């Protein structure tokens, strides 16, 4: 067996309407099937990239407002997932402006040499990395660049 690609991420959310608005309206995900038209039995929202690479890359499942919060600190489980949003710091700056205007929680930013990243929290506290690949950085020829020390990023 060999993994070909990461297919999708599934997140439990407290409030489907709130989380759908965040992923669709703030982050700009394409929603091929609105929740009210979903053929799935649960309260779900399906998202895919505009490229239509696959049927869905993100699935949200509502579990209710009384669901347990994500524990803080060191724990086992999801740390974050990354979404490529472009190829330049200009696109990252535009994203930061949009996130700030929308009142999103921005957790930080980092220069990873191969990427520049913003870290945000979704409405349920799931951490999402929004990143751009840095032009001219050839990590395939020099894989050590992937493990370069993390540096502060100023946008």
C-alpha positions in Angstrom: 0.0 0.0 0.0 1.1 3.6 -0.7 -0.7 6.8 0.2 -1.2 8.9 -3.0 -2.4 12.2 -1.4 -4.2 13.6 1.6 -7.8 13.3 0.6 -9.8 15.2 3.2 -10.1 16.5 6.7 -13.3 15.9 8.8 -14.0 18.2 11.8 -16.7 18.0 14.5 -18.1 21.4 15.1 -20.6 22.7 17.7 -22.6 24.9 15.4 -22.8 24.0 11.7 -24.1 27.4 10.5 -21.4 29.3 12.4 -18.6 27.1 11.1 -19.9 27.0 7.6 -20.0 30.8 7.5 -16.3 30.8 8.7 -15.0 28.3 6.2 -17.1 29.6 3.3 -17.3 33.3 3.8 -14.1 34.1 5.7 -11.7 31.5 4.2 -13.4 31.3 0.8 -13.9 27.6 0.4 -16.2 26.4 -2.4 -19.3 24.6 -1.1 -20.5 22.3 -3.8 -23.5 21.0 -1.8 -25.2 23.4 0.7 -26.0 21.7 4.0 -29.8 21.9 3.4 -29.3 19.9 0.2 -26.9 17.3 1.6 -27.7 13.7 0.8 -25.9 12.7 4.0 -28.0 11.8 7.1 -26.2 14.0 9.6 -26.0 17.8 9.8 -22.9 18.3 7.7 -21.3 20.8 5.3 -19.0 19.7 2.4 -16.3 21.9 1.0 -13.8 21.6 -1.9 -11.2 23.7 -3.5 -12.3 25.6 -6.7 -10.0 23.3 -8.7 -12.5 20.5 -8.2 -9.6 18.1 -7.5 -11.8 15.9 -5.4 -15.4 15.6 -4.2 -14.6 17.1 -0.9 -11.5 18.2 1.0 -13.2 19.4 4.2 -16.3 17.9 5.9 -17.9 19.5 9.0 -20.2 17.5 11.2 -22.3 19.2 13.8 -22.2 17.7 17.3 -24.0 20.4 19.2 -23.1 23.3 21.5 -22.7 21.0 24.5 -19.8 19.1 23.0 -16.5 19.1 24.9 -13.9 21.8 24.1 -10.6 21.0 22.6 -8.1 20.6 25.5 -5.4 23.2 25.8 -1.7 22.5 26.0 0.2 19.3 25.1 -2.2 16.6 24.0 -2.5 13.8 21.5 -4.5 14.6 18.3 -4.7 17.2 15.7 -2.4 20.2 16.1 -3.4 22.0 12.9 -4.0 21.5 9.2 -2.5 23.7 6.5 -4.2 25.4 3.5 -2.2 26.9 0.7 -3.7 30.2 -0.2 -1.1 31.5 -2.7 2.4 32.1 -3.7 3.4 35.5 -2.3 3.4 37.5 0.9 1.0 39.9 -0.8 -1.6 37.2 -0.7 -0.8 36.4 2.9 -1.2 40.2 3.7 -4.5 40.2 1.9 -5.6 37.2 3.9 -4.5 38.8 7.2 -6.6 41.9 6.3 -9.6 39.8 5.5 -9.3 37.8 8.7 -8.9 40.9 10.8 -12.0 42.5 9.2 -14.0 39.3 9.9 -12.9 39.2 13.5 -11.1 35.9 13.2 -8.7 34.8 15.9 -5.1 35.1 14.5 -2.8 33.1 16.6 0.5 34.0 15.0 2.8 33.9 11.9 6.0 32.2 11.0 8.7 32.1 8.3 9.4 28.4 7.7 11.9 29.2 4.8 9.9 27.1 2.3 6.6 28.7 3.4 5.3 31.8 5.1 2.4 31.1 7.4 -0.5 32.6 9.4 -2.0 30.5 12.1 -5.7 31.1 13.0 -8.4 29.4 15.1 -11.8 28.4 13.7 -14.9 29.0 15.7 -14.4 25.8 17.7 -10.7 26.4 18.3 -9.3 24.1 15.6 -6.0 25.6 14.5 -5.6 26.2 10.7 -2.4 27.2 9.0 -2.8 29.5 6.0 0.4 29.5 4.0 2.1 30.5 0.8 5.0 28.7 -0.8 8.1 30.9 -1.2 9.2 31.4 -4.7 12.8 30.3 -5.5 13.1 27.9 -2.6 14.0 24.5 -4.0 13.4 22.1 -1.1 13.4 19.1 -3.5 17.1 19.8 -4.3 17.8 20.6 -0.6 15.4 18.7 1.7 17.1 20.2 4.7 15.2 23.4 4.0 12.1 21.8 5.2 13.6 21.6 8.7 15.1 25.1 8.7 14.7 26.9 12.0 11.4 28.8 12.3 11.8 32.6 12.1 9.4 35.4 13.0 7.4 36.7 10.1 6.5 40.3 9.7 3.8 41.1 7.2 
